[in-house]
Amino acid sequence: KDGSSTSRAAKDHACSMLLPILFFSSCLWGSFASGPGTSGTSGPKVLDEHSDRSDDDDEPECKLSGHKDLHLLSPATACCYGKIVKNTSCCMDQKIASGVTRKTIQRPEMHWDCNDDNCYDTLTGPRGRDSFWLPEGASCSTPRTLYTHGGSWMFGSPDTDSYAQLGSRLAKVTGTVVMLTDYPLVPAGNYSSILKWSISALQWLSKHGPFEGCKEKVPLFVGGDSSGGGTTMSLVLTLAKRPDLLDQELAGAFFFSPWTNLMCNTPEYYSNAFSKIQGVGKFQDDSKLTMYTGDILFQEVTPANAGAFNGNAVEYLGGDFQLQTDPVASPFFAQPVDFSGRVPPLYFAVGASESILGDSVRVAQHAAQGGVDVILEVYHGMWHVFPMYSEGCGLGEPLWAGEYAINQTGLFVRHIHQTGRLPYKLKLEGPEGGPPESSILAKFWRPGHSKVPFFRYLYDPNVRHFAKVGELLPNRDKATSYKDIMKNLAKQSPWIVLPSVTGAALGIFLLGFCLGGVTEYSGERAVRRFVKVRQYRRREDEWQRAGSAPDLTGPLLDSHALNGATVQQRLKSRRPSFIQDFVRGVPEVQLPAPQ
């Protein structure tokens, strides 16, 4: 072969080797660009499993600019869902409300010690000091609120778990002096001792204002969340049975997701169980289509979740199983008659997705049937004690439901203080004399006495284009830079990166070598076939122009003679096209030039 053909063959071989290398390089690039540990299908890992910070410190976890292709949740709700699912301890409010001041008071003989032998909480040492949050302009005549914090009766204090932030907000929106007590946690305390502590705190608050020498009697409110809400309801029912314990009536009581059923068997433990929905599609940022529903804070399957609640409740009750259905200890089992007497107006704010949604709904219904003025607000898609996430989980945009519930609490307290009644209420009406005793209505309706809760099921009214869980991750539409790839690689263990890169490079080389050899061999044969067909057809053209045919027959009937007959037939009939000749081949005979 001459030098030009050798050069072309070399170029053909180089191209055949380059194509597979480019192909597999692009695959490897795509795998790195989609993030380590994602098999090239999901977006970058943004949330660490044990932290509410993003992997990339200079990039926030949740962004206001979401995608527009699927509509489910508001941006703040979606942000909270994505973060709380990864870390149920994250994302509670961090800012103290402006315009309020704080002071602490140690009531005489109201102290206890938290240590490894009698306490699960991390705040160890001497405990029992009460925190006071004073609104701007507070005086001795300012109404007062006793607030009992949650935490399963086992954890928390007035200064941890965002209760300082909540206390400051409540003081600002209600205009009351808010007192948070540091009651003895289980196992140092139990149902009886915690209730006695709360009664003592309320008695002290009724006689002491935020400053020395306060003697005025002012409206008293009580409130609580979760387990603290359950204790607050026990306090309300205790005072209804024992009005002698306090020398004035309560003005009102409010609750955020109260835990009132110590049997832990409401239907929502099943119907609101945490669920993860995974689809075959992907979001715009190339992350997997994953969404969540149900109780995002308590993610165990129903038996395990209800069992954990039940075990917690029994320990709180000091092992007394009979108290699990006691109407005071476990207010879920209180009947309408238990709410007769000195029970103040009640306000409930609860999330529609909670495992203990029924703990609020049933108590609210029975209290109203007993003649109490009740407001019950259920917030769509919200989780347990959602008002404590009102800042929006770090998004920079508030969680509407959290802010609204806190503001509604302020309206509830201020309106009662100013007018002595609820902002709104409902009352049952019916035939004169009431329903027949045999009627089902007679079981819960007393004419002129029974009421129904003022009930509202609330959606976020600011939602226009809903966001989906996962869509607030960084947008990956633009090309991934070399810097991004190096960041992703740097996060992986060298024992994973080095074998992967080495193996990929070796695989690319071997596969490229094999494909290149096959391509070169096949290409060379195709070129030879092309040249052969072209030369044969040119010689045929010469014989046709000469008007004769070559004599290729011989004395013996051999393959050469058969091929010669084929040549004669081709020249006398319609000749096949070039492509047909290339595919089928031409006779294996050398045509001589015409004479």
C-alpha positions as CSV (number, residue, x, y, z in Angstrom):
1,K,0.0,0.0,0.0
2,D,1.1,3.5,-0.7
3,G,1.7,6.1,2.0
4,S,-1.6,7.9,1.5
5,S,-3.6,4.7,2.2
6,T,-1.6,4.0,5.3
7,S,-2.3,7.5,6.6
8,R,-6.0,7.1,6.0
9,A,-6.0,3.8,7.8
10,A,-4.3,5.4,10.7
11,K,-6.8,8.2,10.9
12,D,-9.7,5.6,10.6
13,H,-8.3,3.7,13.5
14,A,-7.8,6.8,15.7
15,C,-11.4,7.9,15.1
16,S,-12.7,4.4,15.9
17,M,-10.8,4.5,19.2
18,L,-11.9,8.0,20.0
19,L,-15.7,7.5,19.6
20,P,-16.2,4.9,22.4
21,I,-13.8,6.9,24.7
22,L,-15.9,10.0,24.2
23,F,-19.1,8.1,24.8
24,F,-18.0,6.6,28.1
25,S,-16.4,9.8,29.2
26,S,-19.8,11.6,28.8
27,C,-21.5,8.8,30.9
28,L,-18.8,9.3,33.6
29,W,-19.3,13.1,33.4
30,G,-23.0,12.6,33.9
31,S,-22.5,10.4,36.8
32,F,-20.3,12.9,38.6
33,A,-22.5,15.8,37.7
34,S,-25.6,14.2,39.2
35,G,-23.8,13.8,42.5
36,P,-22.1,11.0,44.3
37,G,-24.1,8.1,45.5
38,T,-27.0,8.8,43.2
39,S,-26.4,6.4,40.3
40,G,-26.7,9.3,37.9
41,T,-30.4,9.7,38.4
42,S,-31.0,12.1,41.3
43,G,-29.9,15.6,42.1
44,P,-27.2,16.7,44.5
45,K,-27.6,15.7,48.2
46,V,-28.5,19.0,49.9
47,L,-29.6,18.0,53.4
48,D,-27.3,16.1,55.8
49,E,-29.2,13.4,57.7
50,H,-28.1,14.8,61.1
51,S,-28.0,18.5,60.4
52,D,-30.2,21.3,59.1
53,R,-27.4,22.8,57.2
54,S,-26.7,22.2,53.5
55,D,-23.7,20.4,52.2
56,D,-22.6,23.6,50.5
57,D,-22.2,26.3,53.1
58,D,-22.5,29.1,50.6
59,E,-25.8,27.8,49.2
60,P,-29.0,27.8,51.2
61,E,-31.1,24.6,51.5
62,C,-34.3,26.1,50.4
63,K,-34.8,28.8,47.7
64,L,-37.8,30.9,47.0
65,S,-37.5,30.3,43.2
66,G,-39.1,26.9,42.8
67,H,-40.0,25.0,39.7
68,K,-43.4,25.4,38.0
69,D,-44.2,21.9,36.8
70,L,-45.9,20.3,39.8
71,H,-48.1,22.0,42.4
72,L,-48.6,20.7,46.0
73,L,-47.3,22.8,48.8
74,S,-46.3,26.4,49.6
75,P,-42.6,27.1,49.5
76,A,-42.2,27.4,53.3
77,T,-44.2,24.2,53.9
78,A,-42.2,22.3,51.3
79,C,-39.0,23.6,52.8
80,C,-40.0,22.4,56.3
81,Y,-41.2,19.0,55.0
82,G,-37.9,18.4,53.3
83,K,-35.8,19.3,56.3
84,I,-37.9,17.9,59.1
85,V,-38.1,14.5,57.3
86,K,-34.3,14.4,57.4
87,N,-33.9,15.7,60.9
88,T,-37.0,15.8,63.2
89,S,-35.1,17.9,65.7
90,C,-34.4,20.8,63.3
91,C,-35.9,24.0,62.2
92,M,-37.8,25.4,65.1
93,D,-37.9,29.2,65.5
94,Q,-34.6,31.0,66.5
95,K,-35.6,34.7,66.9
96,I,-36.8,36.4,70.1
97,A,-39.7,38.7,69.4
98,S,-38.9,42.4,69.5
99,G,-40.2,44.7,72.1
100,V,-40.4,42.2,75.0
101,T,-38.2,41.7,78.0
102,R,-37.3,38.6,80.0
103,K,-36.8,38.0,83.7
104,T,-36.5,34.8,85.8
105,I,-37.9,34.1,89.3
106,Q,-37.2,31.4,91.7
107,R,-40.3,30.7,93.7
108,P,-39.7,29.5,97.3
109,E,-39.3,25.7,97.6
110,M,-40.0,25.2,93.9
111,H,-36.8,23.6,92.8
112,W,-35.6,20.2,91.7
113,D,-32.4,18.6,90.4
114,C,-32.0,17.0,87.0
115,N,-29.3,14.3,87.0
116,D,-28.5,11.0,85.2
117,D,-30.5,9.0,87.8
118,N,-33.8,10.9,87.6
119,C,-33.9,12.8,84.3
120,Y,-33.5,12.2,80.6
121,D,-33.1,15.9,79.6
122,T,-29.7,17.3,78.6
123,L,-30.1,20.4,80.8
124,T,-28.8,18.9,84.0
125,G,-28.2,20.5,87.4
126,P,-30.4,22.6,89.6
127,R,-33.8,23.3,88.0
128,G,-37.1,25.0,88.8
129,R,-36.7,28.7,87.9
130,D,-39.6,30.3,86.1
131,S,-39.2,32.5,83.0
132,F,-41.3,35.6,82.5
133,W,-41.8,37.4,79.2
134,L,-43.1,40.9,79.6
135,P,-44.7,42.8,76.7
136,E,-43.9,46.4,76.0
137,G,-45.5,48.6,78.6
138,A,-46.3,45.8,81.0
139,S,-47.5,46.8,84.4
140,C,-49.2,45.3,87.5
141,S,-52.6,45.5,85.7
142,T,-51.4,43.6,82.6
143,P,-53.2,40.2,82.2
144,R,-51.1,37.1,82.9
145,T,-50.7,33.7,81.2
146,L,-49.3,30.5,82.6
147,Y,-47.7,28.5,79.8
148,T,-46.7,24.8,80.2
149,H,-44.1,23.6,77.7
150,G,-44.2,20.3,75.9
151,G,-41.6,17.6,75.4
152,S,-43.3,14.3,76.4
153,W,-43.1,15.4,80.0
154,M,-39.5,14.2,79.7
155,F,-37.6,17.0,77.9
156,G,-37.6,20.7,77.6
157,S,-37.4,23.8,79.8
158,P,-38.5,27.5,79.5
159,D,-35.1,28.3,77.9
160,T,-34.5,25.3,75.5
161,D,-36.2,23.8,72.5
162,S,-37.3,27.2,71.2
163,Y,-39.7,27.8,74.2
164,A,-38.0,31.1,74.9
165,Q,-38.8,32.2,71.3
166,L,-42.4,31.0,71.6
167,G,-42.9,32.6,75.0
168,S,-41.6,36.0,73.7
169,R,-44.0,35.8,70.7
170,L,-47.0,34.9,72.9
171,A,-46.2,37.9,75.2
172,K,-46.1,40.2,72.2
173,V,-49.3,39.0,70.4
174,T,-51.4,38.5,73.5
175,G,-50.3,41.5,75.4
176,T,-50.0,39.4,78.6
177,V,-47.2,38.6,80.9
178,V,-46.3,35.0,80.0
179,M,-44.9,32.7,82.7
180,L,-43.2,29.5,81.7
181,T,-42.6,27.0,84.5
182,D,-39.7,24.6,84.8
183,Y,-41.7,21.7,86.2
184,P,-40.0,18.4,87.3
185,L,-39.6,16.1,84.3
186,V,-40.3,12.4,84.2
187,P,-39.0,10.3,86.0
188,A,-38.2,13.0,88.6
189,G,-41.8,14.0,88.3
190,N,-45.0,12.4,87.2
191,Y,-48.7,13.2,86.5
192,S,-49.5,14.0,90.1
193,S,-46.5,16.1,90.9
194,I,-46.5,18.0,87.6
195,L,-50.2,18.9,88.1
196,K,-49.6,20.1,91.6
197,W,-46.6,22.2,90.3
198,S,-48.9,23.8,87.7
199,I,-51.6,24.5,90.3
200,S,-49.0,26.1,92.6
201,A,-47.6,28.2,89.8
202,L,-51.1,29.5,88.8
203,Q,-51.9,30.3,92.4
204,W,-48.6,32.2,92.7
205,L,-49.2,34.1,89.4
206,S,-52.7,35.2,90.5
207,K,-51.1,37.1,93.4
208,H,-47.8,38.3,91.9
209,G,-47.3,40.5,89.0
210,P,-44.2,41.1,87.0
211,F,-43.0,43.6,89.5
212,E,-42.6,43.7,93.3
213,G,-45.7,44.9,95.1
214,C,-48.3,44.0,92.5
215,K,-51.6,43.4,94.3
216,E,-54.1,43.8,91.5
217,K,-56.3,40.9,90.4
218,V,-56.0,40.6,86.6
219,P,-57.4,38.2,84.0
220,L,-55.6,34.8,84.0
221,F,-55.1,32.7,81.0
222,V,-53.4,29.2,80.6
223,G,-51.9,27.6,77.6
224,G,-49.7,24.7,76.6
225,D,-48.5,22.5,73.7
226,S,-48.2,18.8,73.2
227,S,-47.8,17.1,76.6
228,G,-47.9,20.6,78.2
229,G,-51.2,21.1,76.5
230,G,-52.4,17.8,78.1
231,T,-51.3,19.1,81.5
232,T,-53.0,22.4,80.9
233,M,-56.3,20.7,80.1
234,S,-55.9,18.6,83.3
235,L,-55.4,21.8,85.1
236,V,-58.6,23.3,83.6
237,L,-60.7,20.2,84.5
238,T,-59.2,20.1,88.0
239,L,-60.2,23.7,88.7
240,A,-63.7,22.9,87.3
241,K,-64.1,20.2,89.9
242,R,-62.2,22.1,92.7
243,P,-63.0,25.9,92.2
244,D,-61.7,26.4,95.7
245,L,-58.1,26.0,94.5
246,L,-58.1,29.4,92.8
247,D,-59.8,32.5,94.1
248,Q,-60.8,33.6,90.6
249,E,-62.1,32.0,87.3
250,L,-59.8,31.5,84.4
251,A,-60.4,33.9,81.6
252,G,-59.4,31.5,78.8
253,A,-57.2,28.6,77.7
254,F,-55.4,27.9,74.5
255,F,-53.7,24.8,73.1
256,F,-51.3,23.9,70.4
257,S,-51.6,20.2,69.4
258,P,-52.4,19.0,72.9
259,W,-51.8,15.4,73.8
260,T,-54.9,14.4,75.7
261,N,-55.4,10.7,74.9
262,L,-53.1,8.6,77.1
263,M,-54.4,5.4,75.6
264,C,-52.9,6.5,72.3
265,N,-55.5,4.9,70.2
266,T,-57.1,7.6,68.1
267,P,-57.7,6.7,64.4
268,E,-55.2,9.2,63.2
269,Y,-52.3,7.0,64.5
270,Y,-53.2,5.0,61.4
271,S,-54.8,7.4,58.9
272,N,-52.1,10.0,59.5
273,A,-49.1,7.6,59.6
274,F,-46.0,8.9,57.9
275,S,-45.8,7.9,54.3
276,K,-43.1,8.4,51.6
277,I,-44.4,8.6,48.0
278,Q,-41.9,7.7,45.4
279,G,-42.6,8.0,41.6
280,V,-40.9,6.9,38.5
281,G,-40.5,10.5,37.3
282,K,-38.0,13.1,38.3
283,F,-38.1,16.8,39.2
284,Q,-36.7,19.5,37.0
285,D,-33.4,19.4,39.0
286,D,-33.1,15.7,38.1
287,S,-33.8,14.6,41.6
288,K,-36.1,11.6,42.2
289,L,-39.9,12.2,42.5
290,T,-40.3,11.8,46.3
291,M,-43.0,13.3,48.4
292,Y,-44.2,12.9,52.0
293,T,-47.5,12.8,53.7
294,G,-48.8,12.1,57.2
295,D,-47.0,12.9,60.5
296,I,-43.5,14.0,59.5
297,L,-42.3,14.3,63.1
298,F,-43.3,10.8,64.3
299,Q,-42.2,8.6,61.4
300,E,-42.6,5.0,62.8
301,V,-45.2,2.6,61.5
302,T,-48.5,2.8,63.3
303,P,-48.0,0.0,66.0
304,A,-44.5,1.3,66.8
305,N,-45.6,4.9,66.9
306,A,-48.7,4.3,69.1
307,G,-46.7,1.9,71.3
308,A,-44.0,4.5,71.9
309,F,-46.6,7.1,72.8
310,N,-48.3,4.6,75.1
311,G,-45.1,3.7,76.9
312,N,-44.3,7.4,77.4
313,A,-47.8,7.9,78.8
314,V,-47.6,5.0,81.3
315,E,-44.3,6.3,82.6
316,Y,-45.8,9.8,83.0
317,L,-48.7,8.3,85.0
318,G,-46.3,6.5,87.3
319,G,-47.2,3.1,86.0
320,D,-50.9,3.5,87.0
321,F,-52.7,2.0,83.9
322,Q,-56.1,3.0,85.3
323,L,-55.3,6.7,84.9
324,Q,-55.0,6.2,81.1
325,T,-58.8,6.6,80.9
326,D,-59.2,9.0,83.8
327,P,-61.1,12.1,82.5
328,V,-58.7,14.5,84.3
329,A,-55.4,12.7,83.7
330,S,-56.4,11.8,80.1
331,P,-58.9,14.5,79.1
332,F,-59.8,12.7,75.8
333,F,-62.1,10.6,78.0
334,A,-63.8,13.5,79.7
335,Q,-67.5,13.6,78.9
336,P,-69.6,16.8,78.3
337,V,-70.7,16.8,82.0
338,D,-67.0,17.0,83.0
339,F,-66.8,20.4,81.3
340,S,-69.7,21.9,83.2
341,G,-68.9,24.5,85.8
342,R,-66.0,27.0,85.7
343,V,-64.5,26.0,82.4
344,P,-63.3,29.1,80.4
345,P,-63.4,29.6,76.6
346,L,-61.0,27.3,74.8
347,Y,-58.9,27.7,71.6
348,F,-57.3,24.8,69.8
349,A,-54.8,25.0,66.9
350,V,-53.8,21.6,65.5
351,G,-52.3,20.2,62.3
352,A,-54.4,18.1,60.0
353,S,-51.5,15.7,59.4
354,E,-50.8,14.9,63.1
355,S,-51.0,11.4,64.7
356,I,-52.9,13.1,67.6
357,L,-55.3,15.2,65.6
358,G,-58.2,13.4,67.3
359,D,-56.9,14.5,70.8
360,S,-57.9,18.0,70.0
361,V,-61.1,17.4,68.0
362,R,-62.8,15.1,70.5
363,V,-62.0,17.2,73.5
364,A,-63.2,20.3,71.7
365,Q,-66.5,18.6,70.7
366,H,-67.2,17.3,74.3
367,A,-66.3,20.7,75.8
368,A,-68.7,22.5,73.5
369,Q,-71.4,19.9,74.2
370,G,-70.9,20.7,77.9
371,G,-71.7,24.3,77.2
372,V,-68.1,25.7,76.8
373,D,-67.3,28.3,74.1
374,V,-64.8,26.6,71.8
375,I,-62.8,27.6,68.8
376,L,-61.2,24.6,66.9
377,E,-58.8,25.4,64.0
378,V,-57.3,22.6,61.9
379,Y,-54.5,23.6,59.6
380,H,-54.0,21.6,56.4
381,G,-50.7,19.8,55.9
382,M,-49.4,20.9,59.3
383,W,-47.4,18.8,61.7
384,H,-47.2,18.6,65.5
385,V,-46.8,22.0,67.3
386,F,-46.3,23.8,63.9
387,P,-46.6,27.3,65.5
388,M,-43.0,26.8,66.8
389,Y,-41.8,26.7,63.1
390,S,-43.4,30.1,62.2
391,E,-40.1,31.4,60.7
392,G,-40.3,29.0,57.8
393,C,-37.5,26.5,58.7
394,G,-34.7,28.9,57.5
395,L,-36.3,29.7,54.1
396,G,-36.5,33.4,54.7
397,E,-40.2,33.3,54.2
398,P,-42.6,32.7,57.2
399,L,-44.7,29.6,57.6
400,W,-48.2,31.1,57.1
401,A,-50.0,28.5,59.3
402,G,-47.5,29.0,62.2
403,E,-47.8,32.8,62.1
404,Y,-51.5,32.7,61.7
405,A,-52.1,30.3,64.7
406,I,-50.0,32.5,66.9
407,N,-51.9,35.6,65.8
408,Q,-55.2,33.9,66.3
409,T,-54.1,33.1,69.8
410,G,-53.4,36.8,70.3
411,L,-56.9,37.7,69.0
412,F,-58.5,35.1,71.3
413,V,-56.7,36.4,74.4
414,R,-57.1,40.1,73.6
415,H,-60.8,39.9,72.6
416,I,-61.7,38.0,75.8
417,H,-59.7,40.5,77.9
418,Q,-61.4,43.5,76.2
419,T,-65.0,42.1,75.8
420,G,-65.3,39.1,78.1
421,R,-66.3,36.8,75.2
422,L,-65.0,35.0,72.1
423,P,-64.6,36.8,68.8
424,Y,-67.2,34.3,67.5
425,K,-69.2,31.2,68.7
426,L,-71.9,28.8,67.6
427,K,-74.9,27.4,69.4
428,L,-77.2,24.5,68.6
429,E,-80.9,25.2,68.1
430,G,-83.7,22.7,67.8
431,P,-87.3,22.0,68.7
432,E,-88.7,23.6,71.8
433,G,-88.2,21.3,74.8
434,G,-85.2,19.6,73.2
435,P,-85.0,16.2,71.4
436,P,-86.8,13.1,72.6
437,E,-84.9,11.1,75.2
438,S,-84.7,8.2,72.8
439,S,-83.0,10.4,70.2
440,I,-79.3,10.1,69.5
441,L,-79.2,13.9,70.0
442,A,-80.2,13.5,73.6
443,K,-76.9,11.9,74.3
444,F,-74.9,15.1,73.7
445,W,-77.4,18.0,73.4
446,R,-78.9,19.8,76.3
447,P,-81.4,22.5,75.1
448,G,-80.2,26.0,75.9
449,H,-76.9,24.7,77.1
450,S,-75.1,22.6,74.5
451,K,-72.9,24.2,71.8
452,V,-70.7,23.2,68.9
453,P,-67.2,24.3,68.4
454,F,-66.5,27.2,66.0
455,F,-64.6,25.0,63.6
456,R,-62.4,26.1,60.7
457,Y,-60.2,24.0,58.4
458,L,-57.6,26.3,57.1
459,Y,-55.5,26.4,53.9
460,D,-52.6,28.7,53.2
461,P,-54.4,31.6,51.4
462,N,-51.1,33.0,50.0
463,V,-50.5,29.9,47.8
464,R,-50.8,30.7,44.1
465,H,-48.4,28.2,42.5
466,F,-47.8,25.4,44.9
467,A,-44.4,23.9,45.3
468,K,-43.4,20.3,45.6
469,V,-41.2,18.7,48.2
470,G,-37.7,18.6,46.7
471,E,-38.2,21.3,44.1
472,L,-36.5,23.9,46.2
473,L,-33.2,22.2,45.8
474,P,-30.6,24.1,43.7
475,N,-31.6,24.2,40.0
476,R,-29.3,22.0,37.9
477,D,-30.5,23.1,34.5
478,K,-27.2,24.8,33.6
479,A,-24.2,22.8,32.7
480,T,-22.2,21.4,35.6
481,S,-18.9,23.0,36.0
482,Y,-15.5,21.4,36.7
483,K,-15.7,23.0,40.2
484,D,-19.0,21.3,40.9
485,I,-17.6,17.9,39.9
486,M,-14.5,18.4,42.1
487,K,-16.8,19.4,45.1
488,N,-18.8,16.2,44.7
489,L,-15.7,14.1,44.4
490,A,-14.1,15.7,47.4
491,K,-17.0,14.6,49.6
492,Q,-16.4,10.9,48.9
493,S,-14.1,8.5,50.6
494,P,-10.8,7.9,48.7
495,W,-11.5,4.2,49.0
496,I,-14.6,4.8,46.9
497,V,-13.3,7.4,44.5
498,L,-9.9,5.8,43.5
499,P,-11.2,2.3,42.6
500,S,-14.1,3.8,40.8
501,V,-12.0,6.2,38.7
502,T,-9.3,3.6,38.0
503,G,-11.8,0.9,37.1
504,A,-13.7,3.3,34.8
505,A,-10.5,4.4,33.1
506,L,-9.4,0.8,32.6
507,G,-12.8,-0.3,31.3
508,I,-12.9,2.6,28.9
509,F,-9.5,1.7,27.5
510,L,-10.2,-2.0,27.0
511,L,-13.6,-1.4,25.5
512,G,-12.2,1.3,23.2
513,F,-9.4,-0.9,22.2
514,C,-11.8,-3.8,21.3
515,L,-14.3,-1.6,19.5
516,G,-11.5,0.2,17.7
517,G,-10.1,-3.1,16.4
518,V,-13.4,-4.3,15.2
519,T,-14.2,-1.0,13.5
520,E,-10.8,-1.0,11.8
521,Y,-11.1,-4.6,10.5
522,S,-14.7,-4.1,9.3
523,G,-13.8,-0.7,7.7
524,E,-10.9,-2.1,5.8
525,R,-13.0,-5.0,4.3
526,A,-15.7,-2.5,3.3
527,V,-13.2,-0.3,1.5
528,R,-11.8,-3.4,-0.4
529,R,-15.3,-4.5,-1.4
530,F,-16.1,-1.0,-2.6
531,V,-13.0,-0.8,-4.8
532,K,-13.7,-4.2,-6.2
533,V,-17.3,-3.5,-7.2
534,R,-16.3,-0.1,-8.7
535,Q,-13.5,-1.6,-10.9
536,Y,-15.8,-4.5,-12.0
537,R,-18.6,-2.2,-13.1
538,R,-16.2,0.1,-15.0
539,R,-14.9,-2.9,-17.0
540,E,-18.6,-4.0,-17.7
541,D,-19.3,-0.5,-19.0
542,E,-16.3,-0.8,-21.4
543,W,-17.6,-4.2,-22.8
544,Q,-21.2,-2.7,-23.2
545,R,-19.8,0.2,-25.2
546,A,-17.8,-2.2,-27.3
547,G,-21.1,-4.1,-28.2
548,S,-19.7,-7.6,-27.4
549,A,-19.1,-9.9,-24.4
550,P,-15.9,-11.6,-23.3
551,D,-15.5,-15.4,-23.8
552,L,-14.9,-16.8,-20.3
553,T,-15.9,-20.4,-20.9
554,G,-13.3,-23.2,-20.6
555,P,-13.0,-26.9,-21.5
556,L,-14.0,-27.9,-17.9
557,L,-17.2,-27.0,-16.0
558,D,-15.7,-25.4,-13.0
559,S,-16.4,-22.5,-10.8
560,H,-14.6,-20.2,-13.2
561,A,-16.9,-21.3,-16.0
562,L,-20.0,-20.8,-13.8
563,N,-18.9,-17.3,-12.9
564,G,-18.2,-16.6,-16.6
565,A,-21.8,-17.6,-17.4
566,T,-23.0,-15.3,-14.8
567,V,-21.0,-12.5,-16.4
568,Q,-22.5,-13.2,-19.8
569,Q,-26.0,-13.1,-18.3
570,R,-25.3,-9.8,-16.5
571,L,-24.2,-8.2,-19.7
572,K,-27.3,-9.4,-21.7
573,S,-29.9,-8.5,-19.0
574,R,-30.6,-5.5,-16.9
575,R,-27.6,-4.8,-14.7
576,P,-28.2,-4.5,-10.8
577,S,-27.5,-1.2,-9.1
578,F,-24.2,-0.4,-7.4
579,I,-25.7,-0.8,-3.9
580,Q,-27.1,-4.2,-4.9
581,D,-23.7,-5.3,-6.2
582,F,-22.0,-4.0,-3.0
583,V,-24.4,-6.0,-0.8
584,R,-24.6,-9.2,-2.9
585,G,-21.1,-9.1,-4.4
586,V,-19.9,-9.4,-8.0
587,P,-18.7,-12.6,-9.8
588,E,-15.3,-13.8,-8.7
589,V,-13.7,-13.4,-12.2
590,Q,-11.3,-11.0,-13.7
591,L,-12.8,-9.3,-16.7
592,P,-10.3,-8.6,-19.5
593,A,-10.2,-5.4,-21.4
594,P,-12.2,-5.4,-24.7
595,Q,-10.0,-5.8,-27.9
